[in-house]
Amino acid sequence: MNSASTHSATDVLRCVHLAKTHNEGSLNVEVLKDIDFSIARGEQVAILGTSGEGKSTLLHLLGGLDKPTRGEVWIDGQNIVTLNETQRGLLRNRALGFIYQLHHLLPEFTAVENVVMPLRIRGTALDVATAQAEDILKRVGLGHRLGHKPAELSGGERQRTAIARALVTQPQCILADEPTGNLDHKNADQVYQMMLDLNQEFNTSLLIVTHDLSLAEKTDKIYVLAEGKLTLHA
């Protein structure tokens, strides 16, 4: 079946009949087909799928970074499909955090400056934002690296900075796209476990897309994306 869960008042994010078609020349390629999905507050969920199955596309639609061909995406009681770009940006900043395989840190800024940015976009005063950024960086073990730029950090440290940036606003849900894909096994396991522990501590929902079953098995629930359809992993 396509339905990943039923809606309830505790859902922080859900999509209804979500579909995405890409136009490739004269061909229409249906990447996602009529997907229903929801994630409850504090829930940790993984979506498994091989390369090319549309995992990143689904995550971008759920995060309001792309528009579906049809269907609805609800975040914090708002259907983001009906919002304009400015409204979607404000909702993303308030309700969501993002972690990518490539950390997307700004190279000219220090770790603390990178983590401060979502708070400054929100309008938080600089001194308050800096204190919060320093605190979350200390929580991820980077209290001694606050003034270092990304090029001066290891791969694991850069990804922990990205986790801190995603969590600093205390969002309702974190969307993570292959967040440990560029790390070696030891670093990947440490970073992944840190992400799970911090999300549990903050009572923040976590949705991870990955191809790694061993990492996915650490979450509360696993779904599989294949041939455009989302099903519960047996």
C-alpha positions as a printed NumPy array, in Angstrom:
array([[  0.   ,   0.   ,   0.   ],
       [  1.096,   3.606,  -0.506],
       [ -0.187,   5.039,   2.758],
       [  2.671,   5.421,   5.189],
       [  0.511,   6.398,   8.133],
       [ -2.747,   8.018,   9.033],
       [ -3.003,  11.637,  10.054],
       [ -3.265,  12.544,  13.711],
       [ -3.048,  15.7  ,  15.782],
       [  0.534,  14.798,  16.725],
       [  1.799,  14.877,  13.119],
       [  4.372,  17.58 ,  12.476],
       [  4.651,  16.854,   8.764],
       [  2.511,  14.942,   6.304],
       [  1.852,  14.665,   2.602],
       [ -1.32 ,  13.579,   0.833],
       [ -1.429,  12.023,  -2.669],
       [  1.996,  13.506,  -3.375],
       [  3.303,  13.017,  -6.903],
       [  6.133,  14.409,  -9.006],
       [  6.656,  14.082, -12.748],
       [  9.815,  15.224, -14.516],
       [  9.689,  16.24 , -18.161],
       [ 12.638,  14.833, -20.076],
       [ 12.291,  15.921, -23.691],
       [  9.177,  14.285, -25.051],
       [  8.985,  11.906, -22.088],
       [  7.157,  12.402, -18.791],
       [  8.884,  10.424, -16.022],
       [  6.736,   9.883, -12.942],
       [  9.275,   9.877, -10.112],
       [  6.829,   9.79 ,  -7.181],
       [  3.35 ,   8.274,  -7.352],
       [  0.495,   9.176,  -5.006],
       [  2.463,   9.074,  -1.74 ],
       [  0.776,   9.495,   1.638],
       [  3.154,   9.916,   4.558],
       [  3.283,  11.474,   8.004],
       [  5.754,  11.795,  10.859],
       [  4.748,  12.393,  14.477],
       [  6.424,  14.707,  16.96 ],
       [  9.614,  13.141,  18.277],
       [  9.475,  10.24 ,  15.816],
       [ 12.633,   9.096,  14.022],
       [ 11.976,   7.665,  10.575],
       [ 14.218,   6.434,   7.754],
       [ 13.355,   6.142,   4.081],
       [ 15.458,   3.556,   2.261],
       [ 16.036,   3.558,  -1.461],
       [ 18.71 ,   2.997,  -4.054],
       [ 20.21 ,   5.817,  -6.109],
       [ 17.754,   7.296,  -8.59 ],
       [ 14.594,   6.207,  -6.785],
       [ 13.617,   9.772,  -5.869],
       [ 14.604,   9.969,  -2.198],
       [ 16.064,  13.46 ,  -2.506],
       [ 13.123,  14.575,  -4.637],
       [ 10.716,  13.438,  -1.928],
       [ 12.715,  15.222,   0.77 ],
       [ 12.785,  18.445,  -1.265],
       [  9.014,  18.297,  -1.719],
       [  8.426,  17.656,   1.988],
       [ 10.708,  20.581,   2.843],
       [  9.053,  22.982,   0.437],
       [ 12.211,  23.278,  -1.671],
       [ 10.35 ,  22.026,  -4.751],
       [  6.709,  21.945,  -5.842],
       [  4.831,  18.693,  -6.486],
       [  3.028,  17.928,  -9.723],
       [  0.027,  17.186,  -7.545],
       [ -0.784,  16.563,  -3.893],
       [ -0.421,  18.413,  -0.611],
       [  2.347,  18.898,   1.957],
       [  1.304,  20.015,   5.439],
       [  3.742,  21.478,   7.974],
       [  2.537,  22.888,  11.27 ],
       [ -1.048,  22.968,   9.986],
       [ -0.224,  24.787,   6.734],
       [ -0.357,  23.373,   3.222],
       [  2.965,  24.675,   1.906],
       [  1.946,  24.021,  -1.701],
       [ -0.442,  26.983,  -1.46 ],
       [  2.176,  29.379,  -0.017],
       [  4.35 ,  31.773,  -1.991],
       [  8.148,  31.533,  -1.875],
       [  8.522,  34.071,   0.936],
       [  5.89 ,  32.331,   3.069],
       [  7.496,  28.929,   2.457],
       [ 10.885,  30.326,   3.452],
       [  9.534,  31.7  ,   6.722],
       [  7.81 ,  28.404,   7.512],
       [ 10.949,  26.408,   6.731],
       [ 13.01 ,  28.63 ,   9.018],
       [ 10.518,  28.237,  11.857],
       [  9.573,  24.568,  11.58 ],
       [ 12.298,  22.66 ,   9.735],
       [ 16.017,  21.97 ,   9.831],
       [ 18.037,  20.476,   6.972],
       [ 21.147,  18.289,   6.914],
       [ 22.698,  17.246,   3.608],
       [ 25.324,  14.737,   2.492],
       [ 27.433,  17.74 ,   1.511],
       [ 27.35 ,  19.972,   4.582],
       [ 26.724,  23.212,   2.607],
       [ 28.57 ,  25.312,   5.17 ],
       [ 29.633,  28.76 ,   3.953],
       [ 33.425,  28.541,   3.618],
       [ 34.192,  32.162,   4.476],
       [ 32.46 ,  31.961,   7.87 ],
       [ 33.5  ,  30.219,  11.094],
       [ 31.616,  27.315,  12.632],
       [ 29.766,  29.555,  15.067],
       [ 28.943,  32.085,  12.336],
       [ 27.483,  29.312,  10.165],
       [ 25.331,  28.068,  13.033],
       [ 24.193,  31.595,  13.917],
       [ 22.719,  32.214,  10.463],
       [ 19.307,  30.509,  10.789],
       [ 18.697,  32.44 ,  14.006],
       [ 19.71 ,  35.742,  12.43 ],
       [ 17.373,  35.069,   9.495],
       [ 14.652,  34.538,  12.09 ],
       [ 15.477,  37.945,  13.602],
       [ 17.187,  36.782,  16.802],
       [ 19.542,  39.382,  18.299],
       [ 23.199,  38.699,  17.494],
       [ 24.337,  38.216,  21.102],
       [ 21.488,  35.804,  21.843],
       [ 22.011,  33.933,  18.564],
       [ 25.75 ,  33.63 ,  19.194],
       [ 25.222,  32.25 ,  22.699],
       [ 22.749,  29.666,  21.389],
       [ 25.082,  28.704,  18.53 ],
       [ 28.033,  28.283,  20.881],
       [ 25.929,  26.149,  23.216],
       [ 24.766,  23.734,  20.512],
       [ 28.281,  23.48 ,  19.068],
       [ 29.541,  22.523,  22.513],
       [ 26.778,  19.895,  22.674],
       [ 28.12 ,  18.293,  19.493],
       [ 31.689,  18.338,  20.817],
       [ 32.988,  21.372,  18.952],
       [ 33.407,  23.849,  21.777],
       [ 37.115,  24.064,  20.913],
       [ 36.449,  24.728,  17.201],
       [ 34.037,  27.678,  17.355],
       [ 36.322,  30.058,  15.477],
       [ 37.465,  27.6  ,  12.818],
       [ 36.303,  27.827,   9.204],
       [ 35.039,  24.693,   7.373],
       [ 38.361,  24.157,   5.587],
       [ 40.016,  23.886,   9.01 ],
       [ 37.584,  21.188,  10.195],
       [ 37.592,  17.457,   9.504],
       [ 34.749,  15.849,   7.55 ],
       [ 33.121,  14.636,  10.75 ],
       [ 33.482,  18.048,  12.374],
       [ 31.928,  19.773,   9.36 ],
       [ 28.955,  17.44 ,   9.495],
       [ 28.544,  17.974,  13.241],
       [ 28.537,  21.718,  12.539],
       [ 25.78 ,  21.121,   9.997],
       [ 23.813,  19.172,  12.623],
       [ 24.246,  22.044,  15.076],
       [ 23.008,  24.512,  12.448],
       [ 19.925,  22.366,  11.812],
       [ 19.103,  22.003,  15.51 ],
       [ 19.911,  25.521,  16.756],
       [ 16.412,  26.825,  15.945],
       [ 14.85 ,  23.824,  17.755],
       [ 12.687,  22.974,  14.721],
       [  9.749,  20.607,  14.771],
       [ 11.391,  18.295,  12.236],
       [ 14.854,  17.67 ,  10.786],
       [ 15.099,  16.483,   7.172],
       [ 18.394,  14.713,   6.496],
       [ 19.556,  13.62 ,   3.037],
       [ 22.261,  10.912,   3.254],
       [ 23.782,  12.871,   6.166],
       [ 26.739,  10.53 ,   6.665],
       [ 27.267,   9.513,   3.04 ],
       [ 30.654,  11.251,   2.741],
       [ 32.095,   9.898,   6.004],
       [ 34.055,   6.739,   6.747],
       [ 32.215,   4.024,   8.68 ],
       [ 33.519,   4.975,  12.128],
       [ 32.768,   8.679,  11.709],
       [ 29.43 ,   7.927,  10.063],
       [ 28.296,   5.774,  12.973],
       [ 29.359,   8.379,  15.56 ],
       [ 27.719,  11.294,  13.723],
       [ 24.562,   9.311,  13.066],
       [ 24.195,   8.274,  16.711],
       [ 24.818,  11.853,  17.842],
       [ 22.063,  13.031,  15.515],
       [ 19.615,  10.46 ,  16.882],
       [ 20.475,  11.279,  20.504],
       [ 20.163,  15.042,  20.047],
       [ 16.863,  14.777,  18.202],
       [ 15.506,  12.619,  21.004],
       [ 16.77 ,  15.104,  23.589],
       [ 15.154,  18.047,  21.768],
       [ 11.973,  16.024,  21.012],
       [ 12.48 ,  16.933,  17.364],
       [ 11.202,  14.628,  14.642],
       [ 13.848,  13.234,  12.31 ],
       [ 13.353,  12.047,   8.746],
       [ 16.433,  10.521,   7.127],
       [ 16.75 ,   9.287,   3.564],
       [ 19.543,   6.771,   3.082],
       [ 20.6  ,   3.679,   1.186],
       [ 22.229,   2.161,   4.312],
       [ 19.969,  -0.368,   6.062],
       [ 22.29 ,  -0.696,   9.085],
       [ 21.895,   3.028,   9.819],
       [ 18.183,   3.042,   9.035],
       [ 17.631,   0.253,  11.566],
       [ 18.599,   2.639,  14.381],
       [ 15.407,   4.675,  13.786],
       [ 11.876,   3.983,  15.039],
       [ 10.431,   3.117,  11.648],
       [ 11.682,   2.355,   8.134],
       [  9.986,   2.887,   4.783],
       [ 11.197,   1.837,   1.354],
       [ 10.908,   4.022,  -1.732],
       [ 10.86 ,   1.981,  -4.928],
       [  9.275,   2.562,  -8.329],
       [  7.804,   5.808,  -7.09 ],
       [  5.893,   4.236,  -4.203],
       [  6.51 ,   4.344,  -0.461],
       [  5.887,   1.215,   1.612],
       [  6.574,   0.141,   5.183],
       [  9.706,  -1.981,   5.507],
       [  8.893,  -5.509,   6.676]])
